[in-house]
Amino acid sequence: MDWNIVGVALLLTLSGLYFLETERARAREQKITVRALEPARNALERAWLAEPLQVFMSQLQLARQRRSNLWPMDKGRL
């Protein structure tokens, strides 16, 4: 086992934890609004809470389909 790699990994881990702790200490306390605690109002909000990545990708696809046909990436060209 190479002890240099272990040392570097330990140093990076400790510096990351130090960075997170200093950012947490500098951050202000946030008040949670009532809106954040309300249940989802419609199907889109329920889907966003369940699987946000799939909802984002479907919205991205819809936006690309609505874009002009002159956009070269829509035709498979760059």
C-alpha positions, 0 to 999 in steps of 0.5 A: 500500500502506498502511504503517500496516497493514503496521506493525500486522501486523508489531507483532502478529506480533512480540508474538505471537512474544515471547509464545510465547517467554516461555511456552516459557521458563516451561514446565517440561520434560515427561517423555513416558510410555511410554503416549504412545509405544504404538501404538493398541490398538483401532479407536477409538484408530486413528480418533482418531489418523487423524482426531480431528475426525470422531471427536469429532463422531461422539461428540458426535452419539451423546451428543445422541441419548442425551439426553432428548427433553425437550431443545428443541434435539433437536426443532429448537426453541430 
